[in-house]
Amino acid sequence: MTASTARDRFTALVRTAIEQGTLVKLTLGKPLPGADPTLRNLFVRPVTLKTGPHLSFLWRHATRDITKNHPPAEAADEIARLLDGTFGDGHLFTPLQTAQLQTHPDGQQKLRIKNADTAPAPTSGSHDRAKSHAIPADARWLRALGVTNDRGQPREGMAPKFRQIQKFTELLQSLLIESGLRPADDSSLQSNHNGYFASAERPLRIADMGCGKGYLTFATAALLGDTAEVIGVERRADLVELCNKLARENRFARLSFEQGDITPDRADPLDVLIALHACDTATDDALAAGIHAGARLLVVSPCCQKEVRKQLTAPPVLADALSHGIFQERQAEFATDALRAQLLECAGYRTKVFEFISPDHTAKNLMIAAIRHAHPVPAAVRERLRAFAAFYGIREQRLARHLDIPLHP
């Protein structure tokens, strides 16, 4: 009889977790030689669709993310196939234990299993099993902000906001790992059954600029707990007062809110800068603030791109098409955010642009994520930036001014 390998045992644990409905999340990483060179890692979590329980596969590539849903049996087979030649490492989380598969440079594999100190109460056998979320639906702060009711269900009209919170925390987890601010598979990274981060490293410093009522600011603080100091910046004094009150009442020791505008020259150092739906050039101010503060990770969702639209000079081949207002608006959005992505590349960041929530929730669903690197920026990057700006007739742009990067010779 052939002895089972570490990979075989890990795959068996994954199958059992899927069959028993106890899988909280699964991470596959360390792509093997022969895999897609753009592939970074894969995140798997349970979801409930109209057709029943499924597993959601979030494929993380260098410049794009792809989500696919699979029925449980199909998902188990796919994971086994991926562990047989695509990924070398895996990290499985269930309420009872965590299992970590590691592949060493010499090809040897090791499996580590850690049992939970206490087991959660048995789950119901109902087919209507609740979804597993990074942020539990019964969190007190969600009720306090009016997102959920006393039964842990989204209030009327708040289901899109609840989904946005869950999607954002899922993305933030993976971006923190990708940026190196949190380890993917390490003994310093633990997880309880809610999927929260816990780390012995120094607290991260995170600012959410233009945070509004603080839905995602609270979500970030809840996700990271004592491992991060989170600051929400909002110009409306009444919202700042309310959010600080709720933070105290819900015992967020390292979450605070301050009144102020988004300023590009923020002095205190940051690890992460977040700015979702900051209007027009406020997004540029937020990006500049994060860069000035030395943030390794920038996460923004732009809104109302007006500055560039006034400058657009349509090339002859596009003149007729851009005579229509709707095309001009969409072209301005594309040109603005594409320019921002290129400017971040010039500033020493690796940038990806993607949709982070369904357009059914909001048309402003584009997200720009940028991770700082230490590699020299080739001169050709700035040359391509200037060529892009010249094509659209763009001579001035706020982030370019903040970074002192000329858009024309």
C-alpha positions in Angstrom: 0.0 0.0 0.0 1.4 3.4 -1.0 1.9 5.8 2.0 -0.2 8.9 1.8 1.7 12.1 1.2 1.2 15.4 3.0 -0.7 16.7 -0.1 -3.0 13.7 -0.1 -3.8 14.2 3.6 -4.4 17.9 3.1 -6.7 17.2 0.1 -8.6 14.7 2.2 -9.1 17.3 4.9 -10.4 19.8 2.3 -12.9 17.2 0.9 -14.1 16.4 4.4 -14.6 20.1 5.2 -16.6 20.6 2.0 -18.7 17.5 2.4 -19.5 18.3 6.1 -20.1 22.0 5.3 -17.4 23.1 7.8 -15.1 25.0 5.4 -14.7 28.6 6.5 -12.1 29.5 3.9 -9.2 28.0 1.9 -6.2 29.7 0.5 -4.0 28.2 -2.2 -0.6 29.9 -3.0 2.9 29.5 -4.3 2.2 28.8 -8.0 4.4 26.0 -9.3 6.5 26.1 -12.4 4.3 25.8 -15.5 1.4 27.7 -13.9 0.1 30.9 -15.4 2.9 33.4 -14.7 0.4 36.1 -13.8 -1.3 33.9 -11.2 -0.8 34.9 -7.5 -3.1 32.9 -5.4 -6.7 31.5 -5.0 -9.2 32.2 -2.2 -12.1 29.8 -1.7 -15.1 30.4 0.6 -18.6 29.0 0.9 -21.6 31.0 -0.6 -25.3 30.2 -0.9 -26.8 30.8 -4.4 -30.4 30.4 -5.5 -29.4 26.9 -6.7 -28.0 25.9 -3.3 -24.6 25.9 -1.6 -21.5 26.6 -3.7 -17.9 27.4 -3.2 -16.7 30.8 -4.6 -13.2 30.7 -6.2 -11.5 34.1 -6.3 -8.5 33.9 -8.6 -6.0 36.6 -7.9 -3.8 37.6 -10.9 -1.2 40.3 -11.2 -3.6 42.7 -13.0 -7.1 41.2 -12.7 -9.3 39.1 -10.4 -11.6 36.4 -11.6 -14.5 34.8 -9.6 -16.1 31.5 -10.4 -18.7 29.5 -8.4 -18.7 25.7 -8.2 -21.0 23.1 -6.6 -19.4 21.4 -3.7 -18.4 18.1 -5.3 -17.1 19.9 -8.4 -15.2 22.3 -6.2 -13.5 19.5 -4.3 -12.3 17.8 -7.5 -11.0 21.2 -8.8 -9.1 21.9 -5.6 -7.5 18.4 -5.8 -6.5 19.0 -9.4 -4.9 22.4 -8.5 -2.9 20.9 -5.6 -1.6 18.3 -8.1 0.4 20.7 -10.2 -0.7 24.4 -9.9 -0.2 25.4 -6.3 2.3 24.2 -3.8 0.9 25.7 -0.6 -2.5 25.6 1.0 -4.2 26.9 4.2 -7.5 25.5 5.3 -9.7 27.0 8.0 -12.5 25.2 9.7 -14.2 26.0 13.1 -12.3 23.0 14.6 -8.9 23.3 13.2 -6.5 24.9 10.7 -4.4 22.9 8.3 -1.3 24.2 6.5 0.4 22.5 3.5 3.9 23.8 2.7 6.1 22.9 -0.3 9.8 23.5 0.3 12.3 24.5 -2.5 13.5 20.9 -2.7 10.0 19.7 -3.4 9.4 18.2 0.0 5.9 18.9 1.5 4.9 19.3 5.1 1.5 19.3 6.7 0.8 21.1 10.0 -2.5 20.8 11.8 -3.6 23.0 14.7 -6.8 22.2 16.6 -8.9 25.0 18.0 -8.9 25.5 21.8 -12.7 25.3 21.9 -15.2 24.1 19.4 -18.2 26.2 18.4 -21.7 25.1 19.0 -22.9 22.5 16.5 -24.4 23.9 13.3 -27.9 23.2 12.2 -28.5 20.5 9.6 -30.8 22.8 7.6 -30.1 23.4 4.0 -30.5 27.1 4.7 -27.1 27.3 6.4 -26.0 30.9 6.8 -23.2 32.2 4.7 -19.7 32.4 6.2 -18.6 36.1 6.2 -15.4 37.8 7.2 -17.7 40.2 9.2 -20.4 38.2 11.0 -24.0 39.4 10.3 -24.8 39.6 14.0 -22.0 42.1 14.7 -23.2 44.8 17.1 -21.7 47.6 15.1 -23.6 46.6 12.0 -26.9 47.0 14.0 -25.7 50.3 15.5 -25.0 51.7 11.9 -28.5 50.5 10.8 -27.2 47.9 8.4 -28.7 44.8 10.1 -31.6 44.2 12.4 -31.7 42.3 15.8 -31.8 39.0 13.9 -28.6 39.7 12.0 -30.4 40.3 8.7 -29.9 43.3 6.4 -32.5 45.9 7.0 -34.8 47.0 4.1 -32.7 48.7 1.5 -29.4 47.8 3.2 -28.6 44.4 1.5 -26.4 46.1 -1.1 -24.5 47.9 1.6 -24.1 44.6 3.6 -22.7 42.9 0.4 -20.4 45.8 -0.2 -19.0 45.5 3.3 -18.4 41.7 2.9 -16.8 42.1 -0.5 -14.5 45.0 0.6 -13.2 43.0 3.6 -12.6 40.0 1.4 -10.6 42.1 -1.0 -8.7 43.9 1.8 -7.6 40.7 3.3 -6.1 39.5 0.1 -4.5 42.9 -0.7 -2.9 43.0 2.7 -1.4 39.6 2.0 -0.3 40.5 -1.5 1.3 43.7 -0.3 3.3 41.8 2.3 1.6 43.7 5.2 0.2 40.4 6.4 1.6 36.9 5.9 -0.4 34.4 3.8 0.7 31.2 5.6 2.5 31.9 8.8 2.2 31.0 12.4 1.8 34.7 13.2 -1.4 34.8 11.2 -4.3 33.1 13.0 -8.0 33.1 12.3 -11.0 32.4 14.5 -14.2 31.1 13.0 -15.2 34.5 11.8 -12.0 34.8 9.7 -10.5 37.7 11.6 -6.8 38.5 11.4 -4.7 38.3 14.5 -1.0 39.0 14.5 1.8 39.6 16.9 3.4 42.2 14.6 3.2 45.9 15.2 -0.2 47.5 14.5 -0.8 48.7 11.0 -1.7 52.4 10.5 -4.7 52.8 8.2 -6.6 55.9 7.2 -10.0 55.9 5.5 -10.3 59.4 3.9 -13.8 60.8 3.2 -15.2 57.9 5.2 -18.8 59.2 5.5 -20.8 57.2 8.0 -17.8 54.9 8.4 -19.3 51.6 7.2 -16.1 50.4 5.7 -14.0 52.0 8.3 -15.7 50.0 11.0 -15.4 46.9 8.8 -11.6 47.4 8.5 -11.3 47.9 12.2 -13.4 44.8 12.9 -11.4 42.7 10.5 -8.0 43.6 11.9 -8.8 44.1 15.6 -5.8 45.0 17.7 -3.4 44.5 14.8 -4.3 47.9 13.3 -4.9 51.5 14.2 -7.7 52.8 12.0 -8.5 56.4 11.5 -11.6 57.7 9.6 -11.4 61.2 8.2 -14.6 63.0 7.4 -15.5 66.7 7.0 -19.0 66.5 8.5 -18.7 67.1 12.3 -22.0 65.3 13.1 -20.9 62.1 11.4 -17.5 62.2 13.1 -19.2 62.6 16.5 -21.6 59.8 15.8 -18.9 57.4 14.6 -16.6 58.1 17.6 -19.6 57.5 19.9 -20.4 54.1 18.2 -16.7 53.2 18.2 -16.6 53.7 22.0 -19.9 51.9 22.6 -18.8 48.9 20.5 -15.3 48.8 22.2 -13.1 49.5 19.2 -10.0 50.5 21.1 -8.0 51.4 18.0 -10.6 53.0 15.9 -11.1 56.8 15.9 -12.6 59.4 13.6 -11.4 63.0 13.0 -12.9 66.0 11.3 -11.1 67.3 8.3 -10.8 67.5 4.5 -8.7 65.1 2.4 -5.4 66.8 2.2 -2.5 65.6 0.0 0.3 66.4 2.6 -0.8 64.4 5.6 2.3 64.2 7.8 1.8 61.1 9.9 3.0 57.8 8.4 0.6 55.3 7.1 0.7 51.7 5.9 -2.6 51.7 4.1 -4.7 54.5 2.5 -8.4 53.9 1.7 -10.6 56.4 -0.1 -13.9 55.1 -1.5 -16.1 57.4 -3.7 -14.1 60.6 -3.0 -15.5 63.0 -5.5 -13.5 64.1 -8.6 -10.0 65.4 -7.5 -10.5 64.4 -3.9 -9.4 60.9 -5.0 -6.2 62.5 -6.3 -5.7 64.3 -3.0 -6.2 61.0 -1.2 -3.7 59.1 -3.4 -1.1 61.9 -2.9 -1.7 61.8 0.8 -1.0 58.0 0.9 2.1 58.3 -1.2 3.4 61.2 0.9 2.7 59.2 4.1 4.7 56.2 2.7 1.7 53.9 2.5 2.6 50.5 1.0 -1.0 49.9 0.0 -3.5 52.3 -1.7 -7.1 51.4 -2.2 -9.5 53.9 -3.9 -12.7 53.8 -5.7 -13.0 57.0 -7.8 -16.1 59.0 -8.4 -17.3 61.9 -10.6 -14.3 62.4 -12.8 -14.8 66.0 -13.9 -11.4 67.6 -14.2 -10.2 65.7 -17.3 -13.6 65.8 -19.1 -13.2 69.6 -19.6 -9.8 69.0 -21.3 -10.6 66.1 -23.6 -9.7 67.0 -27.1 -11.0 64.1 -29.3 -8.6 62.7 -31.8 -10.1 63.0 -35.3 -11.0 59.3 -35.3 -13.1 59.7 -32.1 -14.6 63.1 -32.7 -18.0 61.9 -34.0 -18.3 59.3 -31.2 -17.4 61.8 -28.5 -20.0 64.3 -29.7 -22.4 62.2 -27.7 -22.5 63.2 -24.0 -22.7 59.7 -22.6 -19.7 58.5 -24.6 -17.8 61.6 -23.5 -18.6 61.0 -19.9 -17.5 57.3 -20.1 -14.3 58.3 -22.0 -13.5 60.9 -19.3 -13.9 58.3 -16.6 -11.6 55.9 -18.5 -9.0 58.5 -19.3 -8.9 59.8 -15.7 -8.6 56.5 -14.0 -6.2 55.1 -16.6 -4.1 58.2 -16.1 -4.2 57.7 -12.4 -3.0 54.1 -12.7 -0.1 55.1 -14.9 0.8 57.9 -12.5 0.9 55.4 -9.6 3.2 53.2 -11.7 5.5 56.2 -12.2 5.5 56.8 -8.4 6.8 53.3 -7.8 3.5 51.3 -7.3 2.3 48.2 -9.0 -1.3 48.9 -9.9 -4.4 46.9 -10.7 -7.9 48.2 -11.6 -11.0 46.1 -11.3 -14.7 46.1 -10.4 -15.1 45.3 -6.8 -18.9 45.1 -6.4 -21.8 44.5 -8.8 -22.8 47.4 -11.0 -26.4 46.7 -9.7 -25.3 48.3 -6.5 -23.6 51.4 -7.9 -22.2 52.3 -11.3 -19.2 53.7 -9.5 -17.8 50.3 -8.8 -14.2 50.6 -10.1 -11.4 50.0 -7.7 -7.8 51.0 -8.0 -5.4 49.1 -5.8 -1.7 50.0 -5.8 1.2 48.2 -3.9 4.5 50.0 -3.5 7.6 48.2 -4.7 11.3 48.9 -4.5 12.2 48.4 -8.2 13.5 51.3 -10.3 10.8 52.8 -12.6 11.9 52.6 -16.2 11.9 55.9 -18.1 9.6 54.3 -20.7 6.8 54.3 -18.2 6.8 58.2 -18.1 7.1 58.3 -21.9 4.0 56.1 -22.3 2.2 58.3 -19.7 2.9 61.5 -21.7 1.9 59.8 -25.0 -1.4 58.8 -23.4 -2.1 62.3 -22.1 -1.2 63.8 -25.5 -3.6 61.4 -27.3 -6.5 62.8 -25.2 -5.3 66.4 -25.1 -4.8 66.2 -21.3 -2.3 68.8 -20.1 -3.2 69.1 -16.4 -4.2 66.6 -13.8 -4.3 67.0 -10.1 -2.4 63.8 -9.1 0.3 64.6 -11.7 0.7 68.1 -10.1 0.9 66.6 -6.6 3.6 64.1 -7.8 5.4 66.8 -9.8 5.1 64.6 -12.9 4.7 66.7 -16.1 2.2 65.3 -18.7 3.8 67.0 -21.6 7.5 67.9 -22.6 
